[in-house]
Amino acid sequence: DKSDNALEFADDAKAVFGAGSDLHVWHTGSESVIRNTTSGHLYIQNSGGDIDLQAEDNILLKNYDGQTYARFMEDGASELYFDDALKLTTSNTGATLTGTLVADGLTVNGTVNAGFGVFTQSTGQSTVRIGSGNAGGAALVLDGDSNGDGAGGDYAFITHNTDGDLQIAADNPNNDAEIKFLTSNAATLALTLAGANATFAGGLTVDTNTLHVDATNNRV
């Protein structure tokens, strides 16, 4: 309309661009549409500043078939998807990740709750707490083989059972695993536990004048 200094189109009337009618712009009466009908890219470019996407409510990124890439909700979560499956959601307390996170580094300032335990870093001290979800005790398993499954007779573990006992154990396929205690930057062997035997690499110091060996009950 010349009097309005504007090109005016009725609802569902399209502005069409390109020799092959490739780009369509129109308004349906309730929605506005920009559609590229070719296999080429649709570019939105700004060579001098930012591109600012604004919406009264939410911003949704999808492909033409409706598969969701991302959702940014007003006064709410931001969501990232993989193959139309939700993987990352932000909240007012942080973010929730579904699946496995692979990273070449991780720095945490505060507390990490891993479901089975709590990892806390505080001023002057770092604390690791591993709990049990069914009162069955807690265990730290160190697996030395390639699959890391804590099975196959090639692993060590530290357990704290429901009786309050602390157990340290090691196993290997030959059933001759040893537990070794080292000092001086792990360069000096101090004590070796093998089977029912304990071997001290150096001297044994006690805080009394006499060391008693009870051979009948196999105790010192």
C-alpha positions as CSV (number, residue, x, y, z in Angstrom):
1,D,0.0,0.0,0.0
2,K,1.7,3.2,-1.2
3,S,0.0,5.3,1.4
4,D,1.5,3.1,4.2
5,N,4.9,2.9,2.5
6,A,4.6,-0.9,2.8
7,L,4.0,-3.9,0.6
8,E,0.9,-5.5,2.1
9,F,-0.2,-9.0,1.5
10,A,-3.4,-10.7,2.6
11,D,-3.3,-13.8,4.8
12,D,-1.7,-16.8,3.0
13,A,-0.5,-14.6,0.2
14,K,3.2,-15.4,-0.4
15,A,6.1,-13.2,-1.4
16,V,8.1,-15.6,-3.7
17,F,11.8,-15.1,-4.6
18,G,14.1,-16.9,-7.1
19,A,13.8,-18.1,-10.6
20,G,12.5,-21.5,-9.4
21,S,10.2,-19.9,-6.7
22,D,12.7,-21.1,-4.2
23,L,12.0,-18.7,-1.2
24,H,8.6,-18.1,0.2
25,V,7.5,-15.6,2.9
26,W,3.9,-15.5,4.1
27,H,1.5,-15.1,7.0
28,T,-1.2,-17.6,7.6
29,G,-3.4,-15.3,9.8
30,S,-1.9,-16.8,13.0
31,E,1.7,-17.7,12.1
32,S,4.5,-16.2,10.0
33,V,6.7,-18.5,7.8
34,I,10.0,-18.1,5.9
35,R,10.6,-21.3,3.8
36,N,13.4,-22.2,1.5
37,T,12.3,-25.0,-0.8
38,T,15.6,-25.9,-2.4
39,S,18.4,-28.1,-1.1
40,G,20.7,-25.1,-0.5
41,H,21.3,-23.3,2.7
42,L,19.2,-20.5,4.2
43,Y,21.6,-17.9,5.6
44,I,20.9,-15.2,8.2
45,Q,23.9,-13.0,8.2
46,N,25.0,-9.9,10.1
47,S,28.5,-8.6,9.2
48,G,28.5,-5.8,11.8
49,G,27.2,-7.2,15.1
50,D,25.1,-9.8,16.9
51,I,22.2,-11.8,15.8
52,D,19.5,-11.5,18.5
53,L,16.7,-14.1,18.5
54,Q,13.8,-12.9,20.6
55,A,10.4,-14.5,21.5
56,E,7.6,-13.7,23.8
57,D,7.6,-17.3,25.1
58,N,10.0,-20.1,24.1
59,I,12.6,-20.6,21.4
60,L,12.6,-24.0,19.7
61,L,15.1,-25.4,17.2
62,K,13.9,-28.3,15.1
63,N,14.5,-29.8,11.7
64,Y,11.9,-29.7,9.0
65,D,10.6,-33.1,10.0
66,G,10.0,-31.9,13.6
67,Q,13.0,-33.5,15.3
68,T,14.0,-31.3,18.2
69,Y,17.6,-30.0,18.5
70,A,17.2,-27.5,21.4
71,R,14.5,-25.8,23.5
72,F,14.9,-22.6,25.4
73,M,12.0,-22.0,27.8
74,E,10.8,-18.7,29.1
75,D,11.7,-18.4,32.8
76,G,12.6,-22.1,32.7
77,A,15.0,-24.7,31.4
78,S,17.3,-24.8,28.4
79,E,17.4,-28.2,26.8
80,L,19.8,-29.9,24.3
81,Y,18.9,-33.0,22.4
82,F,20.6,-35.8,20.5
83,D,18.6,-37.6,17.8
84,D,15.4,-36.2,19.4
85,A,16.4,-37.5,22.8
86,L,16.8,-35.1,25.7
87,K,20.4,-35.1,27.0
88,L,21.1,-31.9,28.9
89,T,18.6,-29.8,31.0
90,T,19.5,-26.6,32.9
91,S,17.6,-25.6,36.1
92,N,17.8,-22.9,38.8
93,T,20.2,-25.2,40.8
94,G,22.5,-26.3,37.9
95,A,22.1,-28.8,35.1
96,T,21.1,-32.5,34.6
97,L,22.9,-34.7,32.1
98,T,21.4,-37.9,30.8
99,G,24.0,-40.5,29.6
100,T,27.8,-40.5,29.9
101,L,29.9,-37.4,30.0
102,V,33.4,-37.7,28.4
103,A,35.8,-34.9,29.2
104,D,39.6,-34.4,29.0
105,G,39.5,-32.6,32.3
106,L,37.1,-31.8,35.2
107,T,37.5,-29.1,37.9
108,V,34.9,-29.1,40.7
109,N,34.7,-26.4,43.4
110,G,32.2,-27.6,45.9
111,T,30.4,-30.9,46.3
112,V,29.8,-33.7,43.8
113,N,26.9,-36.1,44.6
114,A,27.4,-39.3,42.4
115,G,24.4,-41.2,43.8
116,F,26.6,-43.8,45.5
117,G,28.7,-41.2,47.3
118,V,29.6,-37.6,48.0
119,F,32.8,-35.9,47.0
120,T,33.4,-32.7,48.9
121,Q,36.2,-30.2,48.7
122,S,36.5,-27.7,51.5
123,T,39.1,-25.2,52.7
124,G,42.2,-27.2,53.7
125,Q,40.6,-30.6,53.3
126,S,39.1,-32.8,50.6
127,T,36.6,-35.5,51.7
128,V,35.3,-38.6,49.8
129,R,32.3,-40.3,51.3
130,I,31.0,-43.6,49.7
131,G,27.7,-44.8,51.0
132,S,25.4,-47.8,50.5
133,G,21.9,-47.5,49.3
134,N,20.7,-50.8,50.9
135,A,22.7,-51.0,54.2
136,G,24.9,-53.6,52.6
137,G,28.2,-51.8,53.3
138,A,30.4,-49.7,51.0
139,A,33.3,-50.6,48.7
140,L,36.0,-49.0,46.7
141,V,37.0,-51.4,43.9
142,L,40.3,-51.0,41.9
143,D,40.3,-53.1,38.8
144,G,43.6,-53.8,37.0
145,D,42.4,-55.5,33.8
146,S,41.2,-53.9,30.6
147,N,37.5,-54.0,31.1
148,G,37.2,-52.4,34.6
149,D,34.3,-54.6,35.6
150,G,35.5,-55.5,39.1
151,A,35.4,-59.2,38.3
152,G,37.5,-61.9,36.8
153,G,39.9,-62.3,39.7
154,D,42.1,-59.3,38.9
155,Y,41.1,-56.5,41.2
156,A,41.5,-55.1,44.7
157,F,39.0,-53.5,47.0
158,I,38.5,-51.8,50.3
159,T,35.2,-52.5,52.0
160,H,33.4,-51.3,55.1
161,N,30.6,-53.7,56.1
162,T,27.5,-53.4,58.2
163,D,29.4,-54.7,61.2
164,G,31.8,-51.7,61.1
165,D,34.7,-53.8,59.9
166,L,37.2,-52.5,57.4
167,Q,38.6,-55.0,54.9
168,I,41.4,-54.6,52.4
169,A,41.7,-57.3,49.8
170,A,43.6,-58.1,46.6
171,D,43.1,-60.8,44.0
172,N,44.6,-62.0,40.7
173,P,44.1,-65.0,38.4
174,N,47.0,-66.8,40.1
175,N,45.5,-66.3,43.6
176,D,48.9,-65.0,44.8
177,A,48.1,-61.3,45.0
178,E,50.0,-59.2,47.6
179,I,49.1,-56.1,49.5
180,K,52.1,-53.7,49.8
181,F,52.6,-50.7,52.0
182,L,55.1,-48.2,50.7
183,T,56.5,-45.0,52.2
184,S,58.9,-42.2,51.0
185,N,56.9,-41.1,48.0
186,A,55.9,-44.7,47.3
187,A,59.6,-45.6,46.7
188,T,60.3,-47.6,49.8
189,L,58.6,-50.9,50.6
190,A,57.7,-51.1,54.3
191,L,55.3,-54.0,54.6
192,T,54.1,-56.9,52.4
193,L,51.0,-59.0,53.1
194,A,50.9,-62.3,51.2
195,G,48.5,-65.0,52.1
196,A,48.5,-65.3,55.9
197,N,52.1,-63.8,56.2
198,A,53.2,-60.3,56.9
199,T,56.8,-59.3,55.9
200,F,58.4,-56.2,57.2
201,A,61.1,-54.8,55.0
202,G,62.7,-52.9,58.0
203,G,62.5,-53.0,61.8
204,L,59.4,-53.3,63.9
205,T,59.1,-50.7,66.7
206,V,56.6,-51.1,69.6
207,D,55.8,-48.8,72.5
208,T,56.5,-51.4,75.2
209,N,59.7,-53.1,76.3
210,T,58.5,-56.6,75.3
211,L,57.0,-58.1,72.1
212,H,55.0,-61.2,72.8
213,V,54.5,-63.9,70.2
214,D,51.6,-66.3,70.9
215,A,52.3,-69.2,68.5
216,T,49.3,-71.2,69.8
217,N,46.8,-68.5,68.7
218,N,49.0,-67.2,65.9
219,R,49.2,-63.7,67.2
220,V,51.8,-61.1,68.4
